[in-house]
């Protein structure tokens, strides 16, 4: 294998793939942070008279609720996908059963046609 600065092509490809995953995770974290800041502003959470610890606790509650909502949405999407897959499989099974019934009827017709006539 050809070496690139002491690394094989496979090792470099692995590093590139890992960096891509890391970059995707960073973008996802950035998006979540932006959503959290938007929610903080929408709720007017930063206000006079609120201590840093109290505000931090309030923000934590909002962040946990948002994370829980994301998890629920992800679970709902997984359930919808599973339902679609089950429906598709059921449709395929029903079509297969119809095809089998039609084939059996055709075989029965052929068998009748091949019977000796009296």
N, C-alpha and C positions, 0 to 999 in steps of 0.2 A: 504494500500500500504506500501511496505517496504521503510524505510527511509535510505538514505545514507547521513550521516553527516547533518541531518536535512532537506534533500531534497528528494522529491519523485523520483522514477525512471523516470517518465515522465519529470520532471524538469531537471534531469541530461541528459536525451536523447536530450532535447531541447538545452541545453548548448553545448553538443557535436556537434549537427547539426550546431549550430551557429558558433562554432569554426572551423568547416570544411569549411563553406562558407568564413569565414574571412581568413583562410589559402589559399584558392583558389584565393581570391582577391589579397592577398599579392604576390603570385606567379605570377599572371597576371601582377600586377604592376611592379614586378621585371623584367619580360620579356620585357615589354614595355620600361622600363628604359634602359635595355641592348640594345634594338633596337635603341633607341634614341642616346645612346653613340656611337654605331657603325656608325650611320648616321653622327654624328658630326665629327667623325674621317674620314669617307669617303669624306666628303666635306671640309676637312682641315679647319674647322671653328675656331679652336684655333690657332691663329697666332700672330706674333709680330705686335704691333702697334694698336691692336684692344682693345678698352676699355671694362671693365667688363659689363657696361650697354649695349653697342652696341652688344657684344657677347650674352648677355642674351636675348636681343630682337630678334636676329637672331635665337637663339635656340628655342625661343617661337614660332616663325613662322614655323620652321621645325616641332616642336611637334604638333602644331595645324593642319598642313597639313597632318601629319601622322595619327592623330586622325580622321580627316575628311575622309582620304582614308580608314581607318578601318571601319568607319560608312558606307561609300559607299559600301565597300565589304560585310559588314553584310547585308545591304539592298538588294544587288544583290543576295546574297545567299537566303534570305527570298523570293525574287521574283522567283528564280529558284525552290525553294521548293513548293511555291504556284502553280507554273506552272505545276510541276510534279503531285501535288495532283489533280489539275483540269483535267489534262490529264487522270489520273487514274480514276477519277470519270466519265469523259466523256466516257472512254472505258467501264467502268462498266455499264453506262447508255445505251450505244450502244449495249452491250451484252444483257442487260435486254430487250431492244426493240426487238432484234433479237429473243430472247427466247420467248417473248410474241407473235411475229408474227408466229413463228413455232407452238406454242401452239394453236393459233387461227386456223391455217391451219389444224392442227390435229383434232381439234374439228369440223371444217367444214367437213372434210373427214368422221369422225364418224357420223356426222349428216346425210350426204349423204348415208352412209351405212345403217342407221337405217330407212330411208324413205321407206314407203311401195312401192313395185314395182308394176307397173300397167300392 
